Amino acid sequence: MRLNPVVITRPAAQAEALAARVRALGREAVVFPLLEIHPLPDQRPLQAALAGLADYSLVAFVSPNAIDAAFAARPQWPAHPTLAVVGEGSRAALARHGMTETNATIISPRDAQRTDSQTLLAVLDVAALRGKRVLIVRGETGRELLADALRAAGAQVTQVAAYRRTAPRLDTARRAQLLSLLDSESSWIVTSSEALRILLDMVREAATADGVAKMQHKKLIIPHVRIAETARALGFHEISLTGSGDEALLAALQF
């Protein structure tokens, strides 16, 4: 029996590794990025922040993209300061750059289904950061919860942008691919609420009147409860909530 294709919507640089693992399970993998990640034209603020790593007690990364951008700007990192991440994908990104529990202190949420700033705050010793310097490496835009909470606790917080997210252009080739996927019995791995909104915008642009309804009936495989809440609010019907990390996403494909 031919299994339904699995559509991977991560940015292109992160999608291929997951696609290879999906194919190793005997499933067809289709890479259809819903976000593009671009370096910032002016790298000086990021480089300046990273030059002073020794001054920080904690460096928090909001995503794997933040980690990749930071290590591109400064490939060699000291064992100090403590690093904080919000999910297994970010732990894996740190490991790709040589930072693991063997040579660094890494803090991340314990709740695999809600890996975000709020659950990261729950495992941080916030009181110990009073008067200490904290660096948050993020995209150009994002939630302010982590920074606001740390400032309220008395930490001296610096936020620095490391990359820019944009929606891909729906050119002729991508339009044809999207229409083909809408007509298939496909399952979609979506790891961002922003990506979900972009997907529906693309469908509205590319498809006929029933396109959105077709998309809303696709199976979504989602690693985070907040993304699942977004999916429900956007009218999606079949949502598989897996928890953080590629292993959990892959396990959901085997049922």
Helices and strands as residue ranges (DSSP letters): E 6-8, H 12-24, E 29-31, E 36-39, H 44-51, G 53-55, E 58-61, H 64-73, E 82-84, H 88-96, E 106-107, H 117-123, G 126-129, E 133-139, H 145-152, E 156-166, H 172-182, E 187-189, H 193-206, H 211-216, E 219-222, H 225-233, E 238-241, H 246-252
